[in-house]
Amino acid sequence: MDLGGYLKETRLELKQVNWPTRSQTVNFTILVIGFSFLVAALLGAFDFIFVSLLELAI
């Protein structure tokens, strides 16, 4: 397949994609950022607990 045919097929495929709306994109972005902060806080808490336990053991 040549480059022109590849680009033509790619354009046809992209027309079939169901793109999210701006509102959905903003909501999903906020959800991902919130979840990332939650996971970071959880990992930070576990780190604090394990370091404290290690200090007690030593």
C-alpha positions, 0 to 999 in steps of 0.5 A, a space after each residue: 500500500 502506498 502512502 496516499 492510500 494509507 492516509 486516505 484510509 486513515 481519514 475514513 477511519 477517523 470520520 467513524 470515531 465517536 469523539 467525546 464532547 468538550 464537557 465529557 473531556 473536561 469531566 474525565 480530565 477532572 476525574 483522572 486528576 482527582 483519582 491521581 491525587 487520591 492514589 498519591 495520598 494513599 501511597 503517601 500514607 502507606 509510606 508514612 506508616 511503613 517508615 514509622 513501623 521501620 523506625 520503631 523496629 530499629 
